[in-house]
Amino acid sequence: MTNTRFLRLPEVLERISLSKAQIYHLISINEFPGQVKLGDRASAWLESEINQWIEERIRLSRTEVNNG
C-alpha cells in the first residue's frame, strides 16, 4: 500500500478551493474521489487520490489551453 494519509473535509476544501456542495456533486457523477469510511460518523479522503485529482485537473487545463 502507498504511504499516504487521510484528509478530512476542511483540508480537502482548502486544497481544492471548491465548496462542499461542489465536491459532493462531483463525487455523485464519479468525477472526484469518494471518501473512505473511518467509523460510524467519520470519513476522510486519501491524500494520494486528492493529489492525483489535482494533477489531472492541471494536466487537462494545460491540454485545453494548448489545443484551444
N, C-alpha and C positions, 0 to 999 in steps of 0.2 A: 504494500500500500504506500502511496505517496506521502511524503512528510507535509502535512497541511494542518490547518486549524479551522475551527468553526468561527463564523461571523454571525453575530446577532443582527436583527433588523436595523437598529440605529447605525451600525457600522456599514451595512450594505447601502443604506440610504445615503450616507455621507460619501461613500466611494463612487457611486454611480450617478448621483445627482438627479435621481428620479423620485417621484412621490411613491408612497406606499401603494396607492391605488394603481399606479402605472406598473409597478413591479408585479402585483398580483394579476393584473390583466395579462402581462407578458407571460407569466407562468401558465395561465389558463390556455394560452394559444401556443404553448411549447416554444416560446422564444426567449425564455430566461430560465436558468437552473432552478429546480424546485428545492424546497427545504428538506433537511434531514430531521426527523422527529427525535428529540433528545429525551423526552419524557411526556407525561400527560398534558402538560401545558407549556412545553418549551420546544422550540425548534430553531434551527440555525442553518446557514448555508456554508458549504465548503469554500474556503478561501480560494483554493485552486480553481474551482469552477467559476467563481466570480471573476478571477483574474483572466481566465480563458475567455469569458464572455466579453470583458472589456477589450482584450486584444483583438477579438473577432470584430467588434464594432469599429475599432481603429482601422483594421485591415479593409473592411467593407467601405468605410468612409474614404480611405485613400484610393481604393479601386474606382469608386464612383467619380471622384474628382478627376482622376487620370483618364477615365473613359467618357466623361461628360463633356 
